[in-house]
Amino acid sequence: MSTAGKVKLSMISYVREVMKLYDVKGKARTPATENLYKMRDSPLLEDKRREEFHSRVAKLLYVAKRVRPDILTAVGFLTTRVKQPNEDDWSKPQRCLAYLLNETKDLIMTLDSTDGINVHGYFDAA
């Protein structure tokens, strides 16, 4: 549906694909808990789980930078943990995914202007 002077942006199909990939269950009212920034001492994740942690954070960052700025604070912190995530970090992207994918997956970004909109798109075929 189109409305004069408004552009609606969403990544609903991508979000649903990620939800299915990670079998996200449960709901979260916020993208992070108050423990997001707490750095507790716990064992580092083994290689396979570290790679999955990195993948989850990268997918969240992709969505956050394009259409979901509401998760940028949580995702921004998570990006600082991808090199050496520990067991305590493991549940943090899952919380963000639960918020994004189950609680707010159908939210879309709407840009509007009373002076009109000029949209320029750039696409990389790679």
Summary of the structure (lengths in Angstrom):
residues: 126
radius of gyration: 16.6
end to end distance: 29.7
largest distance: 54.6
contacts: 309
relative contact order: 0.26
helix: 43%
strand: 8%
